[in-house]
Amino acid sequence: MTVKERYEEAKMRYSKIGVDTEKAISELSKIKLSMHCWQGDDVIGFDQKGPLTGGIQTTGNYPYKATTPEELMADIDKTLSLVPGKHKINLHASYAIFEDGEWADRDALEPKHFKKWAEFAKERGLGIDFNPTYFSHPKSDNGTLSAADEDVRKFWIRHGQACLKISEYLASETGQVCMMNIWIPDGLKDVPGDRKAPRERLKASLDEILATPYDKNKVAVAVESKVFGIGAESYTVGSHEFYMNYAAKNNVMCLIDTGHFHPTENVADKLSSMLLFYDKMALHVSRPVRWDSDHVVIFNDDARDLAQEIVRNGADRFYIGMDYFDASINRISAWTNGMRNFLKALLYAELQPMEKFTELQNAQNFTELMSLTEQIKMLPVGDVWNYYCEKNGVALEEDWFEDCMEYEKNVLSKRA
């Protein structure tokens, strides 16, 4: 059978439970994932070339990582050729591109240092999201926006202000809203003597950054929480409670990273509660095998639960960024697997009879609700997925990996 024939059979089977596969595909095509540039080079970036700090670690020594902007862009191109739909790219400030002999510290970064990224995105019809980089820098060892050292704190405030201007520039160039996400690694390894003062300094720093004029129609600011970090196991300044309240009071978004909570927490369950108080939310989608291990996203229950909550609450209310990095496997494969898998999860969610589920729950008919939920798991979502891939001109599920390995053989293996 052809892909189209298999799809027509799947379409008929879904219609029997009241699901319109054409509508599901149409809704999925509207969702943009933000592809994180840092999978391609193990979070190294181009500005410092120093060791990773801030509790960020990549493990593995698979060859062929990108070491230049040109290599990273080529790898992004290859990955996006394997992922259906039109998406965005997500940059950290540490991926500034300097001309020969040029360099600027992070508090002096300008839009011109991201001009090549803007051109790259415009040529491909991509949006760009942006992140200030508060790690892997000589001035980040003893705190950033919460630092007790006033000079250090002011340096990082200037960095955040510079990033607002860069984000506005990227939005203007691409014609798409730039989501700028603020995350800092500040915290303490052992029991703190004072929990309050660092948070007071963080609040004051954020206030000063956000006092910088910027076009709120072009830049959507988010703040990202974390339970704890490597080297900051006992105290994280930017906790979930801190940022959730700060975001609500200051009319910015609270970003939920699926790896930043305790392993037994159901992150999907948080979304509907928070959306009662926020117009929009931002997400970083990861896979925490053991807490924040940033494994490649797979098509598992956690991904499906998260996707279902996104769809149920309105996908247009979310900025969805991917955030994982694995140096033990082919990086193009890691990118492609993670993005395709979360798109599969979103398609799976779009193919659910949501109204029927609600009706059964309201009627307290939990017997049929459970039975229908389990029945759906055996429906041919893979045939709908392959049809979606074919419609978008990308490789089918059984074909893309061979294409990825050809790229490794013909392009990656020739890198120094």
ABEGO torsion letter per residue (X at the ends): XBAAAAAAAAAAAAAAAGBBAAAAAAAAAABBBBBBAAAAAGGAEAAAGBBBBGGBBBBEABBGBBABAAAAAAAAAAAAAABBEBBBBBBBAAABBBBBGBBBBAAABBAAAAAAAAAAAAAAGBBBBBBBBABGBAAAAAEBAABABAAAAAAAAAAAAAAAAAAAAAAAAAGBBBBBBBBBABEBABBBABAAAAAAAAAAAAAAAAABBBBAAABBBBBBBBABBBGBAABBABBAAAAAAAAAAAGBBBBBBAAABBAABBAAAAAAAAAAABABBBBBBBBBABEBAGBBBBBBAAAAAAAAAAAAAEAAABBBBBBBBBAABBAAAAAAAAAAAAAAAAAAAAABBAAAAAAAAAAGBAAAAAAAAAAAAABBAAAAAAAAAAAAGBBBAAAAAAAAAAAAAAAAAABX
